[in-house]
Amino acid sequence: MRFEISKVLDAIEGRVCTDPSLARAVVDLAEVIRYQDLDGGRPASLLRLGMVIDALSRELEEDSVQVYAVVHRALLSDADLTSNERMVVRRWADDGLVEVLDNPGDRMLEVADLLGLPVLSRVRFDGLRGRFPWLVEQPGRVVAPVPGSGGPVFIAHVGGGDKPVAGKRSPAGVKLLARQWRCPESGCALFGGGGGGGAFADLARVQHSPAGQPPPALRNGVPTCPRHGARLGDGGPRPRTEVLAVRIGGLVRRRFVLTEEQPILVGRAPERDGGIMLGQWLNDEARRWISRSHVQLELRVGEVIVTDVSTNGSGIRPGGSMTESERLPLAPQQSRVLAENDMVELYPGVQVGRAEELPTGAPFTPTSVMAEAPTMAIRLPRP
């Protein structure tokens, strides 16, 4: 039992991040873990975060969905959680996967405003609608996780519906995310720190961090570290990035961030660190065709360059066209600029492209993050 719970917590860990490019919704972890009606279990359970993430994946029809979690510091010692759960939350905090605050206040809404993300919450936020007009102007920006017959479902606070809806990043968010920021506090997991090799070494560590930098908090218009309350230093322009996604069988399986600093290999099982492994989602025929490292993606001066490094070759779908006569072959060692709406096809039904240009629509549901959870830990309420 303990081993099974540890496995599902490890799986949930892969679905929390503070990366503005990958997070698909914002949650208050201290709120979500107390949705006791979702499973009829103990007063607080970290497994409920997994249940809510599963619900988000189903609604977005996308696998490997990640959420941005805001965490009250008191949760790190909350006696309603098991010792193992508290240890896990502390690890997430230390690794910068969640944002730990002494007083979360309206930080969840600030993050949603800066990043244009939907909010998963049962709170009404009545007193904050003047500051954040989209709370009432954009149906689906705030949805409440509630019990359903097959797990949690969502109900929109405004306008009805059940699908979380993203908005646009606010003008302040666009400006903040164009820069790199540095916290003067040593060892800050979100924005580097003041010690350990100096400011430039710390900044370099943050720039290469796979989690990316979260948006700073704004305190009287000043970029501030939300965890330490310290004014952030401007570390210069943020490196260019491009958010790409892998679609297999019509379902978006994973999003990833491409930077100018590091090419990324995509294939059956790339050996290089940071590679995108597809083998777990492929059928036997696709595994035989797709090489361990099949294509290499690079970002050069804002353009995505794809190079075939496989044995069998690939193809380009110009403009996303699935018409076979329009497919352009990409021979081994051949490179091509991935133009707007283009997709690279490793094998029929296995495509890579820009995330916002890669629609999903598969006849099956995403993989559950709760697959390893013991059944007695997720007793679903009777309909």
N, C-alpha and C positions, 0 to 999 in steps of 0.2 A: 504493500500500500504506500509506504513512505517513498519507495523508489519511483512508483508510478506518478505520485504527486510531484516529485522533483523533476521528472521528465516533462510533465506538462508545464511546469513553471519555467523550465529551460526553453520550451517552445514559445511561451508567451513572451519571454525576454527578447526573442527575435522579432517581436511585433511592437516594441516600444522604442521610440527614438525622439530626438529633439532636432532632427534634420528638417529644415523647412521644405526641402525638395521632395521628401519621401512621406512625411506625415499626411494622413488623409482626414483626420479629425482630431479634436481636442477633448480630453476628459479630465475630470478631477478624480484622481485615484481614491482619495479618502471618501468620496461620495459613492463611487461605483462598487467598492468592496462591501458596502452595507446594503446593497439591493437584495435583501434577504428573500424577497418574494420570487426572485429568479430561480432559486433552487431549493428553498425551504430548509436551508442548512443553518450553520452557526451564524452568530451576529456579523462577523466580518470574515471574508474569504477572498484571497487574491485570485482564486479560480474564476470569480465573477468577471474579472477583467477579460479573461479569455473568452467567456461566453458573449460578452458585448462585442469583442473584436470579431468573433465568428459571425455575429449578426450584421456587423458592418460589411464584412466580406460578402455575405449573401446579398445585401442590398446593392452594393457596388458591382456585384458580379465579377469579383477580382480576387485572386489568391494573394497570400503574403501581405495583406494590408497592414500598415503600421499606424499607430496612434501617438499623439503627443500628449504625454501625461504630466499634469501638474500635481505635485505632492506636498501636502502639509508636513512640516518637519516632525510633528507629533506622531505621524504614522510609523516612523522608524522605530518607535518604542511602544506601539499600540499593543496592549495586552490581549486584545480580541483576536489578533493574528497569532499564528503559531510561531515558534522561535525560528523555524526554517523560513517562513514567509517574511518575517522581519529581516532576516539575514539577506534574503533575495532583494528586498526593497533597498536596503543599504547598499548592496552591490550595484544596483541600477543607478542609485544616486552617485556613488563614487565614480562610476564609469560615464556619467553624463547622459545616460539614457532617459532619465526623467529629470524634471526640474523641481528641486526641493526648495520650499519657501517657508519662512517663519510665519508669514501671514499672506496666504494666497490672494485674498481679497478678490479683485476683478481680473487677476492675471490671466485666467482661462479665456475671458472675453477679449483681453488685450491681444493675446496670441492669435485668437481666431480672427480678429480685426486686421492685424498686421499681415497674416499669412493667407487670409481669405478662406479659412477652413470652417467646416461645420462643427457644432458643439454637441456632444452627447451628454445630456444632463436633464434631470427632472426639475431643476430649479427654474423659477419663472423669470428672474432677473428684472422684476418690475421697476426697481429704482434706477436701473442703468440704461433704460431705453432711450433717454435723451442723448447720452454719450455715444451709444452704439445704435443708431437708427435702424440698422439692418435687422435687429432683433424682431422688429415688427414689419419691416418693409420687404424682407426676403423670406418667403415661406420655405421651410426646410433647413434653414441655417441652424436652428436649434431643434433637436429631436430627443425625445425622452425614451430611454430603453425600458420596456415593460414586458411582463411575462407573455409568452405566446405558446401555442400548442407544441411547437418543435424547438423551443428555445426563445431567447429574447427577440422582440420585434421593436420597431420604432414608431412613435407617434409624434408628428410635428407640432410644436407649440403654436405656430401660426400658419393658417392657410390649409391645414389638413395634409394628407399624404403620409408616406412612411419612408421616403428615401432621403437620406442626408444630402444636402445641396451645398456645394462649394460656391464661394463668391470670388471677387477679385481682391488682390492684395491692396491695402490702403496705400495712399501716397506716402505716408510715413514709413510703412513697411517696405515699399520699394526702395526708398532712400537708405534705410537701415541695412537692408540685405545687400546693398551694393558695396558695403565696406566690411572689412575684418575688424573685430574688436578684441581688446585685451583687458582682462581684469587685473588690478594691482594685487589682489589676494593670491598668495602662493598656492599653487595646486588647484586652482579653480577648474572644475571638471567641464564647465560650459565655455569659458572664455580664456583658457590658458591660466597663467598665474605669474606672480612676480619673481619666483625663484627657479631653481633647478636648471641652471645653464643660461640664465639671462632672458631678457624680454624677447629677443629675436628667435632664440631657440624654442621658447614656449610658443610663440606665434606660429613658427613653422610646424610645431607638433599639432596645433589646432587645425592649420590649413590642410594637413594630410590626414586628419582624423576622419574615419569613415562615417562617423555620426554627423559631421558638419556642425556649424555654429547655429544656435537658436537665435531668434530675434531678441535684441536687448529690450529691457523694460524702459519705458519713458517716464522719468520723474521730473516734472516741470520742464518738459522738453529736452531733458538731458539723457543720453543713452546710459543706462545703469545696469549693473549686474543684478538680476532678480534674486539671486541667492545671497549675495553679500551686501547688497545695497551700495556698492562702491561705484563711483563714476568710471566708465570704461574709456580706455585710450583707443584712439583711431589707429589701426594697424595698416591702413592703406586699402586699395581696392580689393574686393573679393575676387578670386580667380573665376574665370568663366566656367560655366557648367552647362550640361545638357542632360535632361532627365529622359532616359530611354526605358523601354519595357520589352519583355519577352511575351509573346502570345503563342500558345500551343493549343491546337484544337478549338480555337475561338475564344479561349479564356486567357486573360492576362495573368500570367503566373508570377511575375516579379518585376518590380521597378528597380532601376539602379542609376547612379549618378556618374556621368562621364566628365572628367576635368581635363584641362590642357596639360596637367602634370603627369598623368599616368594612363597609358593605353589599357584597354580592358579586353580580355579574351573571353569569347563565348563559345561553348561547345559541350560535348557530352560530359567531360570531366577535366577541365583545364588544370594544369599542374601549377601555373603561376598564381601567386597570392592575389586575391581580389578578382579572380576569374568567376564567370557566371556559369554554374553547372546546371545542365538541363537533363542529365540522365534519369533522374527520378521521375520525370514527367513523360518520358518517351516510350513508345511501344518498341517491340523487338526490331522491326524493320527500320525504324528511324534511328535506333541505336547503332545498327550496322552501317548506316549511311553517314551519320554525323560523326565527324572526327572528335577526338578528345578536345583539341583546340580547333575550332572550325573557322571562326572569323575574328579579326582583331578590329576594334573600334578605337578611333583617336579623335580628339577635338583639336583642330588647328585653325587659329584665327576665326573662331566662331563657326567653323564648318565641321560636320561629322564626316570622317573618312573611314570607309569600311574596306578592309583588305582580307581576301580569302586566304586562309593558311591551311586549308583542308586538303584531303586527298581527292574528294569527289566533286568539289566545286559548289557554288551557291547560285543564287539568282536575285535580281532586283525587281521589285514590283513598283514601277513608276506611279506616283500619285496614289499608291495603295490599290491599284487595279488588280483584280484577281483573274482577269482575262488571260488565258495561257499564251495567246499570240503576242501579248504586250510584255511578257516577262523577259527581262534582259539577263543573259547568262553572265555569271561572274566566275571566271576560271581561277584555278589555284594560283596564288601569288598576284592576282590582279586586284587593283584598288579602284575605288570610285567614291565620289562625293555623294552623300546621302541627301538628296534635295528634299524640299518641303513635301511632306506626305509620302515620301518613298519608304519602302520597307525592304529589308534584306531577308530573303527566304533561304533558310538552311536546308529545308526539306519541306515537302508539301504539308502545310498546316503549322509549320514552325517558323515564326517570323519575329524580327526585331525591328523596332522603329521608335520614333519619338512618342513618349507616353501619351501626350495629349492628342496625338493623331492615330492612336491605335485603339479603335473601339473594341469592346468586348461583347460577347454574345454566344455563350456555349450552352449546350443542352445538359450540362451537369453543374453541380455546385462546387465551390472552392473547397480545398482541403481544410478540415477543422483543426484549429489550434488545440482543441480539447481532446484530440483523438487518443491521447495517452492517459486521460483522466480516469480514475476508478469510478465505476457507475454509481456507487453509493455516495460519492462526493458531489454529484450533480443531479440530485433528484429533481426532475422537472415537475412543476405543479400540474395537477390534473386540470384539463380544459373545462 
